[in-house]
Amino acid sequence: MESHEPKTSNSTAEEDGCSNWDRAVVARRVERLFLHLNPPPEFSDGVELARCAGRAKSDVNTEQLSKYMRGKYRDVQQKVYDYFNSRPELQTPLEISKDEHRELCMRQLMGLVREAGIRPFRYVVEEPAKYFAILEAVGSVDMSLGIKMGVQYSLWGGSVLNLGTKKHRDKYFEGIDNVEYPGCFAMTELHHGSNVQGLQTVATFDPIKDEFIIDTPNDGAIKWWIGNAAVHGKFATVFAKLMLPTHDTKGVADMGVHAFIVPIRDMKTHKPLPGVEIHDCGHKVGLNGVDNGALRFRSVRIPRDDLLNRFGDVSRDGKYTSSLPSINKRFAATLGELVGGRVGLAYSSVGVLKIAVIIAVRYSLLRQQFGPPKAPEISILDYQSQQHKLMPMLASTYAFHFATLDLIDKYSEMKKTHDEQLVGDVHALSAVLKSYVTSYTAKSLSICREACGGHGYAAVNRFGSLRNDHDIFQTFEGDNTVLLQQVAGYLLKQYKEKFQGGTLTVTWNYLRESMNSYLSQPNPVTARWEGEDHLRDPKFQLDAFRYRTSRLLQSVAVRLRKHSKTLGSFGAWNRCLNHLLTLAESHIESVILAKFIDAVRSCPDPSSRAALKLLCDLYALDRIWNDIGTYRNVDYVAPNKAKAIHKLTEYLCFQVKNISRELVDAFDLPDYVTRAPIGMQAAEEAYAQYTQFAGF
């Protein structure tokens, strides 16, 4: 966005702040006087505006929109749905004990692989997008099954494929694929989760017997929350510090955290192997179909070949070799190969959000309550308060869908090319999307339950199980607060490189132009434009999102520099922590909006494109209104424009409400997948199904 004030460098602004500010105030007063005498046009020359949807209800072609949304993997997802629909004995009942749920979950996975012939492991490396599509569908059937499948194939299987070499693939691939080798991913410890470099489990090389000795040195190093460990796992990928014997006074050299394949149960008797102690982590808040356990190792010996040696190897005589020069480089490469778990969680979380939104919207259209005197009752979705709860959520669900699909495309490309820049981009993008989407979904599940009143509290209508099963998404594969801090760190690194003339990677390249815009004063003319065409222009929306991110980035960089002089780098970071978290969230909202705008433009069907444009505008303006204080504080948005944004947001909620049935139908989830009586597609059957459940 062009400013009418002269642009200054950052250093000049700091040195001459008072004089520049005075001049800016005078200039803005003159321009505002000019504005009153010469009202601006609704949009500036040279800016191409997207056409707004009309005031009448849109005619949505649900089939075309669904086809655009689900893409080329629609068939394999339908195959998953059809299989479980044909096997009622494999469907998870409403009331089931922990132990029964675990056994059912294992039978579900075996049936999917061995009966339905769906082999997800084949796609983990070769076609990741297809794997994630299967994962979303499986999670819709039972979230515990989705997580168990993820443990088997993304984590245990993925670690073998991504951290091992050909010898490991040849030995383990078939057994992992057909679930003959059920396995675990033993990274997290009782005392350490997010700080993986602080893990205490050790793997010491014994050159005499050519073996590694796996040890749990203290109770804090017990592997904890390990999925598949309590009941079904036969192998574990164990993350431990690699210790090599030396001839100096220390006796051993710590080579950093590496991954090892450790058998934990006998293949025939299924009993724990010597030195392996296994305990059950017990009943959880949710996901009780997953058998989380704790593992302690007491001098467990494994062959040297069971070191997953893609990034570091140990020879027969105990010498360490690696293509990477340092512990930190090897650690980063190891974690970088495990990013698929975060990608899957972000995508699966959107799948959970879709189910919740479908149920809440359909029920809100069905349920009638109150109305004008002597007139029929009206749908509760006709109330503005209900629209305010659910319509921005529906818009966000669509926005997240396209953003996570883009992430999967980037991840797939990264697996093919191993491009270093793309690796960093996917790592940062998966961290922030996983954090933002799972946090949003967790909050939305409670809102959906509340929006459905007392009937939302019935277990049969699923909000309770969805909320409980999904809640842990905010913690595993990286705690959300920790992940946001990582992304804030990436943003600060890009900020530094921007001023050193470095090249910005794809996700961050908007910062160069936007930061220059931030260093100038907001334009008082455009700050007052309030026409609908202007507010629904993608350029205005994206500029506003990016301006906010750039402003937050600039201000937190200044604060960190100031506090580090007295508090040191760690103390300064902690002092600015909330600011940094807000920065990361602002950044990902900008990225999500950009992907949504691209998806609208790319949609080939006119009616679907119009509906998506409506949703995209609501997503953007609702976010701007929710943070209107930030824009008002710097005069980016004048009072009259803020009022217009609020008014238009409310109207867009009304417009989306008018096509909400078609929009949720376009998610194309059959009733036997959503499995909530109040959320049935055929409204006339909803109450009949619901009362029948109670025995009427």
Secondary structure, DSSP 8 states (H G I E B T S, - for coil): ---SS----HHHHHHTHHHHHHHHHHHHHHHHHHHHHS---SS-TT--------SS-----HHHHHHHHHGGGHHHHHHHHHHHHH-GGGS--SS--HHHHHHHHHHHHHIIIIIS---GGGHHHH-HHHHHHHHHHHHHH-HHHHHHHIIIIIIIIHHHHHHS-HHHHHHHHHHHHTTSS-EEEE--BSS-SS-GGG---EEEEETTTTEEEEE--SGGGSEEEETTTTTT-SEEEEEEEEEEE-SSTT-EEEEEEEEEEEE-B-TTT--B-TTEEEEE----SS-TTS--EEEEESSEEEEGGGB--SS-EE-TTS-EE-SSSSHHHHHHHHHHTTTHHHHHHHHHHHHHHHHHHHHHHHHHHH-B---STTS---BGGGSHHHHHHHHHHHHHHHHHHHHHHHHHHHHHHHHHH--HHHHHHHHHHHHHHHHHHHHHHHHHHHHHHHHTGGGGGSGGGSHHHHHHHHHGGGTTTS-HHHHHHHHHHHHHHHHHHHHTT----GGGTHHHHHHHHHTS---TTGGG---HHHHT-HHHHHHHHHHHHHHHHHHHHHHHHHHHHHHHHHHHHHHTHHHHHHHHHHHHHHHHHHHHHHHHHH--SHHHHHHHHHHHHHHHHHHHHHTHHHHHHTTSS-HHHHHHHHHHHHHHHHHHHHTHHHHHHTT---HHHH--GGG-SSHHHHHHHHHHHTT-
